[in-house]
Amino acid sequence: MTVHQRLHSEGPAEARTLPDPGAVLELFKPVTWFPPMWAFLCGAVSSGAAPGERWPVVLLGMMVAGPLVCATSQAVNDWYDREVDAINEPKRPIPSGRIPGRWGLGLALGWTAVSAAAGWFLGTWGFIATLVALVLAWAYSAPPLRFKQNGWIGNLAVGVSYEGLAWVTGAAVLLGGQLPGVPILVVALMYSLGAHGIMTLNDFKAIEGDRRMGIRSLPASLGAERAAWVAAGVMVAAQMAVLLLMAPWGRPVHALGIGILLLIQIPMLHRFLQAPQERALWYSGFGVPLFVLGMMFAAFALRGMGA
């Protein structure tokens, strides 16, 4: 059966004219909302500004980063990946027919508009950042740019959007729209680069489909073993860079916390590198949270260096 036939095969799901509500939630992938929400919160903490009456804005920013912009990116990605998903994951909402016709595209467009409207209430910087994140979301998945066709570029775009942009926006919102200082920008950049490795972990599950559809993810183009070393190296290097910055900034306690978290990751990475295709999901579940926890250590270290 061809990919086209899989997407248009007859069956109970194909008879739908409206999306299954559960499938819509699945399309938006709530499990992916946490990273940008966490990065936005880290940015708010790193600003050193007391939230005071701005807690509603912080919460709105987290909502924009996760359930709105990130959810939009997931919907866009699933729409433009519906053919490769028919190979790799035919039970996903669109190829399974639980979101029929062009509803997938309609949901992506509608959630883009809602995200932009919500971003307006974050002030000038927050609104611009929301628009940039939305542009990256579409550029990642949609032609003609379709950044995801190149694992180096696509993963960097996601890392910048999910981690760096969200972090800087969280700090800027708490600083009243003022661009954060160099320390915050540097740390946000480091964690953006580290997120490149995290994104590579997500590509191991789709090697077969990516190769058949011409998507040059790192596991598909470099092979599982080499891609695993790249992912591990990027994640470790980013954390080491942040760790080393703590000394000249006079933050030994925070450096110790980040260092301990990194040391715990090393044997886990060793286990992952022994069988990357089988253990990428395992490391995402147990190793990546340590990377993420280190972000908050860094955020507290940056307090007082925000402006």
VOPAGU-2260 file (C-alpha; in pm, 1 decimal, decimal comma):
REM VOPAGU-2260
SITE   aa  ch    i         X         Y         Z
SITE  MET   A    0       0,0       0,0       0,0
SITE  THR   A    1     139,2     339,7     -96,0
SITE  VAL   A    2     160,5     636,5     139,9
SITE  HIS   A    3    -118,5     807,7     -53,9
SITE  GLN   A    4    -339,5     501,6     -15,0
SITE  ARG   A    5    -270,4     485,3     358,4
SITE  LEU   A    6    -379,7     845,5     399,2
SITE  HIS   A    7    -697,7     791,5     201,5
SITE  SER   A    8    -793,1     435,2     287,2
SITE  GLU   A    9   -1155,3     377,1     372,5
SITE  GLY   A   10   -1255,4     296,2     726,1
SITE  PRO   A   11   -1455,6     425,6    1022,2
SITE  ALA   A   12   -1215,8     711,8    1091,3
SITE  GLU   A   13   -1221,9     819,4     725,8
SITE  ALA   A   14   -1598,0     873,9     742,4
SITE  ARG   A   15   -1550,6    1158,7     989,3
SITE  THR   A   16   -1632,3    1511,4     885,1
SITE  LEU   A   17   -1529,8    1672,6    1215,9
SITE  PRO   A   18   -1217,0    1604,6    1420,7
SITE  ASP   A   19   -1229,7    1383,5    1725,1
SITE  PRO   A   20   -1172,5    1621,1    2023,8
SITE  GLY   A   21    -926,3    1377,3    2177,1
SITE  ALA   A   22    -735,6    1367,7    1850,6
SITE  VAL   A   23    -710,8    1748,4    1849,0
SITE  LEU   A   24    -549,0    1742,6    2191,4
SITE  GLU   A   25    -318,0    1465,9    2070,2
SITE  LEU   A   26    -232,0    1679,6    1765,8
SITE  PHE   A   27    -125,0    1965,1    1993,3
SITE  LYS   A   28      95,0    1722,5    2196,4
SITE  PRO   A   29      74,5    1859,4    2553,0
SITE  VAL   A   30     387,2    1662,4    2649,1
SITE  THR   A   31     592,8    1898,8    2429,2
SITE  TRP   A   32     467,9    2217,9    2595,7
SITE  PHE   A   33     686,1    2190,4    2903,3
SITE  PRO   A   34    1028,3    2288,8    2754,4
SITE  PRO   A   35     931,7    2637,4    2627,2
SITE  MET   A   36     715,2    2703,3    2933,7
SITE  TRP   A   37    1005,9    2605,8    3159,4
SITE  ALA   A   38    1246,9    2820,8    2956,7
SITE  PHE   A   39    1012,0    3119,7    2985,4
SITE  LEU   A   40     992,6    3067,5    3362,2
SITE  CYS   A   41    1373,2    3036,6    3380,6
SITE  GLY   A   42    1397,4    3365,9    3195,8
SITE  ALA   A   43    1159,0    3531,7    3438,4
SITE  VAL   A   44    1360,7    3400,9    3734,5
SITE  SER   A   45    1693,8    3501,7    3579,8
SITE  SER   A   46    1577,5    3860,9    3536,8
SITE  GLY   A   47    1604,4    3910,1    3912,8
SITE  ALA   A   48    1294,8    4127,4    3901,8
SITE  ALA   A   49    1028,9    4072,3    4167,0
SITE  PRO   A   50     711,5    3964,0    3986,1
SITE  GLY   A   51     488,1    4170,4    4213,1
SITE  GLU   A   52     167,4    4231,0    4023,6
SITE  ARG   A   53     315,6    4086,6    3703,2
SITE  TRP   A   54     240,3    3724,3    3789,3
SITE  PRO   A   55     -57,4    3721,6    3550,0
SITE  VAL   A   56     176,3    3831,3    3268,8
SITE  VAL   A   57     424,6    3558,8    3360,1
SITE  LEU   A   58     149,4    3298,2    3353,2
SITE  LEU   A   59      21,6    3435,8    3022,0
SITE  GLY   A   60     373,6    3415,4    2880,4
SITE  MET   A   61     401,1    3051,8    2982,8
SITE  MET   A   62      65,5    2981,1    2820,4
SITE  VAL   A   63     175,3    3152,9    2498,9
SITE  ALA   A   64     504,5    2961,4    2497,2
SITE  GLY   A   65     345,9    2620,0    2556,5
SITE  PRO   A   66     -25,1    2556,1    2487,5
SITE  LEU   A   67     -34,1    2818,7    2211,7
SITE  VAL   A   68     291,0    2861,7    2014,6
SITE  CYS   A   69     436,4    2517,3    2086,3
SITE  ALA   A   70      99,9    2353,6    2017,8
SITE  THR   A   71      82,9    2545,3    1690,9
SITE  SER   A   72     424,6    2415,3    1590,4
SITE  GLN   A   73     310,2    2059,1    1660,0
SITE  ALA   A   74      -3,5    2100,0    1449,5
SITE  VAL   A   75     194,1    2252,0    1161,5
SITE  ASN   A   76     449,9    1973,4    1183,0
SITE  ASP   A   77     188,5    1698,4    1182,3
SITE  TRP   A   78      10,3    1847,8     882,2
SITE  TYR   A   79     322,7    1866,6     669,4
SITE  ASP   A   80     450,7    1533,0     801,7
SITE  ARG   A   81     128,0    1344,2     738,8
SITE  GLU   A   82     284,5    1129,0     466,3
SITE  VAL   A   83     594,3    1031,9     662,7
SITE  ASP   A   84     372,7     970,0     967,0
SITE  ALA   A   85     169,4     729,0     755,8
SITE  ILE   A   86     489,0     522,2     739,1
SITE  ASN   A   87     631,7     573,1    1087,9
SITE  GLU   A   88     322,1     631,5    1301,9
SITE  PRO   A   89       2,0     558,4    1105,8
SITE  LYS   A   90    -209,1     588,2    1422,4
SITE  ARG   A   91    -132,4     959,8    1457,3
SITE  PRO   A   92    -440,1    1188,7    1435,9
SITE  ILE   A   93    -408,1    1294,6    1071,4
SITE  PRO   A   94    -296,1     975,1     892,7
SITE  SER   A   95    -543,8     771,7    1098,8
SITE  GLY   A   96    -831,0     990,9     977,8
SITE  ARG   A   97    -935,6    1101,2    1327,4
SITE  ILE   A   98    -864,4    1454,2    1205,4
SITE  PRO   A   99   -1013,8    1432,8     856,1
SITE  GLY   A  100    -971,8    1631,8     536,8
SITE  ARG   A  101    -793,7    1964,1     572,3
SITE  TRP   A  102    -887,3    2010,6     935,6
SITE  GLY   A  103    -524,0    1963,6    1033,6
SITE  LEU   A  104    -422,3    2266,7     830,6
SITE  GLY   A  105    -720,6    2464,0     958,1
SITE  LEU   A  106    -629,6    2392,5    1320,2
SITE  ALA   A  107    -269,1    2499,0    1257,1
SITE  LEU   A  108    -380,0    2827,3    1099,4
SITE  GLY   A  109    -640,7    2896,8    1365,5
SITE  TRP   A  110    -403,1    2832,0    1655,0
SITE  THR   A  111    -145,4    3056,6    1487,2
SITE  ALA   A  112    -395,0    3343,9    1496,5
SITE  VAL   A  113    -489,7    3273,5    1859,0
SITE  SER   A  114    -120,9    3260,8    1958,8
SITE  ALA   A  115     -44,8    3592,7    1790,5
SITE  ALA   A  116    -344,7    3756,7    1955,7
SITE  ALA   A  117    -239,8    3632,6    2299,3
SITE  GLY   A  118     117,5    3747,1    2240,8
SITE  TRP   A  119     -10,4    4102,1    2190,8
SITE  PHE   A  120     -81,2    4123,6    2563,8
SITE  LEU   A  121     283,6    4051,6    2650,9
SITE  GLY   A  122     394,7    4397,1    2540,3
SITE  THR   A  123     604,2    4496,9    2242,0
SITE  TRP   A  124     891,8    4258,0    2307,5
SITE  GLY   A  125     662,4    3968,5    2392,8
SITE  PHE   A  126     449,8    4024,4    2083,0
SITE  ILE   A  127     752,5    4039,4    1852,4
SITE  ALA   A  128     897,8    3726,4    2013,2
SITE  THR   A  129     565,9    3546,9    1966,0
SITE  LEU   A  130     561,0    3636,4    1597,0
SITE  VAL   A  131     922,1    3523,9    1552,7
SITE  ALA   A  132     843,9    3192,0    1723,4
SITE  LEU   A  133     542,2    3141,4    1496,8
SITE  VAL   A  134     748,3    3215,1    1187,7
SITE  LEU   A  135    1005,9    2958,8    1300,9
SITE  ALA   A  136     727,2    2707,4    1369,2
SITE  TRP   A  137     602,5    2732,7    1011,6
SITE  ALA   A  138     949,9    2757,9     858,0
SITE  TYR   A  139    1052,6    2439,7    1037,2
SITE  SER   A  140     781,8    2223,7     880,6
SITE  ALA   A  141     629,3    2401,1     581,6
SITE  PRO   A  142     772,4    2443,2     232,6
SITE  PRO   A  143     955,5    2615,5      78,1
SITE  LEU   A  144    1195,2    2651,7     374,3
SITE  ARG   A  145    1108,6    2332,1     565,5
SITE  PHE   A  146    1407,5    2356,4     796,9
SITE  LYS   A  147    1344,9    2008,1     931,5
SITE  GLN   A  148    1473,6    1858,9     606,5
SITE  ASN   A  149    1820,8    1941,7     738,1
SITE  GLY   A  150    1887,0    1814,2    1089,5
SITE  TRP   A  151    2152,3    2076,6    1160,4
SITE  ILE   A  152    1934,5    2374,1    1067,2
SITE  GLY   A  153    1599,3    2239,1    1181,5
SITE  ASN   A  154    1714,3    2134,7    1527,2
SITE  LEU   A  155    1887,1    2469,3    1575,5
SITE  ALA   A  156    1567,2    2655,1    1481,0
SITE  VAL   A  157    1368,6    2456,3    1736,6
SITE  GLY   A  158    1634,4    2498,4    2005,1
SITE  VAL   A  159    1642,8    2874,5    1955,3
SITE  SER   A  160    1263,9    2899,1    1961,3
SITE  TYR   A  161    1189,4    2657,8    2247,2
SITE  GLU   A  162    1475,9    2754,2    2476,4
SITE  GLY   A  163    1660,4    3074,6    2387,2
SITE  LEU   A  164    1376,1    3289,0    2260,7
SITE  ALA   A  165    1142,5    3174,9    2538,3
SITE  TRP   A  166    1411,5    3239,5    2801,6
SITE  VAL   A  167    1497,5    3589,0    2676,5
SITE  THR   A  168    1129,3    3676,9    2644,0
SITE  GLY   A  169    1059,0    3569,3    3002,1
SITE  ALA   A  170    1340,9    3792,3    3125,3
SITE  ALA   A  171    1235,9    4086,1    2906,1
SITE  VAL   A  172     874,8    4069,6    3023,1
SITE  LEU   A  173     981,9    4090,3    3389,1
SITE  LEU   A  174    1223,5    4371,7    3305,2
SITE  GLY   A  175     941,3    4580,1    3161,4
SITE  GLY   A  176    1027,4    4515,5    2798,9
SITE  GLN   A  177    1399,0    4588,6    2840,4
SITE  LEU   A  178    1645,6    4362,2    2659,6
SITE  PRO   A  179    1826,1    4144,8    2919,1
SITE  GLY   A  180    2196,5    4181,7    2982,9
SITE  VAL   A  181    2476,2    3984,6    2818,5
SITE  PRO   A  182    2496,1    3706,1    3084,5
SITE  ILE   A  183    2132,1    3612,2    3028,3
SITE  LEU   A  184    2171,1    3624,8    2650,7
SITE  VAL   A  185    2482,1    3403,9    2662,9
SITE  VAL   A  186    2324,7    3141,3    2891,3
SITE  ALA   A  187    2006,9    3138,0    2683,2
SITE  LEU   A  188    2219,7    3080,5    2373,3
SITE  MET   A  189    2408,0    2793,6    2539,1
SITE  TYR   A  190    2089,0    2615,4    2634,3
SITE  SER   A  191    1951,4    2674,8    2284,0
SITE  LEU   A  192    2253,6    2492,2    2144,1
SITE  GLY   A  193    2211,8    2216,6    2401,3
SITE  ALA   A  194    1850,7    2175,1    2290,9
SITE  HIS   A  195    1985,4    2091,6    1944,9
SITE  GLY   A  196    2103,3    1763,2    2093,4
SITE  ILE   A  197    1770,5    1704,3    2264,3
SITE  MET   A  198    1590,7    1749,3    1932,9
SITE  THR   A  199    1820,5    1492,3    1774,1
SITE  LEU   A  200    1700,7    1239,7    2033,1
SITE  ASN   A  201    1347,3    1283,7    1900,0
SITE  ASP   A  202    1458,3    1189,3    1547,5
SITE  PHE   A  203    1576,8     835,9    1625,4
SITE  LYS   A  204    1224,5     699,6    1617,8
SITE  ALA   A  205    1167,5     811,6    1257,1
SITE  ILE   A  206    1486,3     702,1    1079,3
SITE  GLU   A  207    1313,7     472,7     828,4
SITE  GLY   A  208    1042,8     718,1     730,1
SITE  ASP   A  209    1283,5    1012,7     717,1
SITE  ARG   A  210    1512,1     829,0     477,3
SITE  ARG   A  211    1224,1     726,9     252,6
SITE  MET   A  212    1086,7    1081,0     244,8
SITE  GLY   A  213    1423,7    1250,8     195,4
SITE  ILE   A  214    1431,9    1422,2     537,4
SITE  ARG   A  215    1796,0    1456,2     638,4
SITE  SER   A  216    1761,5    1432,0    1014,7
SITE  LEU   A  217    2094,3    1360,1    1181,7
SITE  PRO   A  218    2013,5     993,8    1260,0
SITE  ALA   A  219    1894,5     944,0     901,5
SITE  SER   A  220    2191,9    1116,8     737,5
SITE  LEU   A  221    2479,0    1036,4     976,6
SITE  GLY   A  222    2357,0     701,8    1102,3
SITE  ALA   A  223    2236,2     623,6    1453,0
SITE  GLU   A  224    2578,9     591,7    1619,8
SITE  ARG   A  225    2734,1     910,6    1482,5
SITE  ALA   A  226    2417,0    1110,7    1543,6
SITE  ALA   A  227    2410,5     986,0    1901,7
SITE  TRP   A  228    2765,9    1112,2    1958,6
SITE  VAL   A  229    2672,8    1449,9    1810,2
SITE  ALA   A  230    2365,3    1477,2    2032,6
SITE  ALA   A  231    2556,8    1376,4    2345,4
SITE  GLY   A  232    2847,8    1606,3    2264,5
SITE  VAL   A  233    2625,4    1907,4    2205,0
SITE  MET   A  234    2430,5    1857,4    2527,0
SITE  VAL   A  235    2744,2    1809,8    2736,7
SITE  ALA   A  236    2931,2    2101,4    2575,9
SITE  ALA   A  237    2643,7    2342,5    2637,8
SITE  GLN   A  238    2622,9    2250,1    3005,4
SITE  MET   A  239    3000,5    2265,9    3044,8
SITE  ALA   A  240    3003,7    2615,1    2895,6
SITE  VAL   A  241    2740,5    2735,5    3142,7
SITE  LEU   A  242    2924,5    2563,5    3427,0
SITE  LEU   A  243    3253,1    2734,9    3339,6
SITE  LEU   A  244    3083,2    3074,3    3322,9
SITE  MET   A  245    2973,6    3042,9    3684,3
SITE  ALA   A  246    3329,6    3086,9    3819,6
SITE  PRO   A  247    3404,2    3436,2    3681,1
SITE  TRP   A  248    3050,6    3537,5    3774,2
SITE  GLY   A  249    3110,1    3433,1    4134,5
SITE  ARG   A  250    2844,3    3161,3    4150,6
SITE  PRO   A  251    3025,9    2854,8    4296,1
SITE  VAL   A  252    2717,1    2700,9    4459,0
SITE  HIS   A  253    2518,6    2714,7    4137,0
SITE  ALA   A  254    2818,3    2578,5    3946,6
SITE  LEU   A  255    2831,7    2285,3    4189,4
SITE  GLY   A  256    2463,3    2209,5    4130,2
SITE  ILE   A  257    2498,6    2218,4    3752,1
SITE  GLY   A  258    2815,4    2008,5    3775,1
SITE  ILE   A  259    2650,5    1737,9    3985,8
SITE  LEU   A  260    2357,8    1716,1    3744,1
SITE  LEU   A  261    2600,3    1683,8    3453,8
SITE  LEU   A  262    2799,1    1411,6    3628,2
SITE  ILE   A  263    2480,4    1209,9    3681,2
SITE  GLN   A  264    2410,8    1234,7    3309,7
SITE  ILE   A  265    2749,1    1095,0    3199,6
SITE  PRO   A  266    2685,9     724,2    3279,2
SITE  MET   A  267    2334,8     760,6    3137,3
SITE  LEU   A  268    2479,8     901,1    2814,9
SITE  HIS   A  269    2725,9     611,7    2804,5
SITE  ARG   A  270    2436,4     367,9    2821,0
SITE  PHE   A  271    2251,0     560,2    2550,8
SITE  LEU   A  272    2554,3     558,1    2318,3
SITE  GLN   A  273    2575,7     178,3    2338,8
SITE  ALA   A  274    2235,6     139,2    2169,8
SITE  PRO   A  275    2115,1     483,7    2059,1
SITE  GLN   A  276    1816,8     385,8    1848,3
SITE  GLU   A  277    1672,5     168,6    2123,7
SITE  ARG   A  278    1756,1     403,6    2414,0
SITE  ALA   A  279    1694,0     753,6    2273,5
SITE  LEU   A  280    1345,8     762,0    2424,5
SITE  TRP   A  281    1481,6     628,1    2753,8
SITE  TYR   A  282    1741,4     902,6    2774,4
SITE  SER   A  283    1483,5    1166,1    2682,5
SITE  GLY   A  284    1276,5    1051,4    2977,3
SITE  PHE   A  285    1551,0    1021,5    3238,9
SITE  GLY   A  286    1854,9    1220,0    3124,6
SITE  VAL   A  287    1699,7    1529,3    2968,1
SITE  PRO   A  288    1514,7    1627,2    3290,1
SITE  LEU   A  289    1856,2    1668,1    3455,5
SITE  PHE   A  290    1960,9    1903,4    3174,6
SITE  VAL   A  291    1637,3    2095,4    3226,0
SITE  LEU   A  292    1683,6    2114,1    3603,7
SITE  GLY   A  293    2027,1    2263,1    3546,0
SITE  MET   A  294    1859,7    2546,0    3355,9
SITE  MET   A  295    1685,7    2659,5    3672,9
SITE  PHE   A  296    2013,7    2647,4    3867,2
SITE  ALA   A  297    2156,4    2876,3    3600,1
SITE  ALA   A  298    1850,0    3101,3    3616,2
SITE  PHE   A  299    1895,8    3159,0    3988,4
SITE  ALA   A  300    2267,2    3219,9    3932,6
SITE  LEU   A  301    2182,9    3500,8    3689,3
SITE  ARG   A  302    1964,6    3693,2    3931,8
SITE  GLY   A  303    2114,7    4035,6    3981,3
SITE  MET   A  304    2275,8    4032,6    3635,6
SITE  GLY   A  305    1952,2    4078,3    3442,4
SITE  ALA   A  306    1968,4    4432,1    3309,3
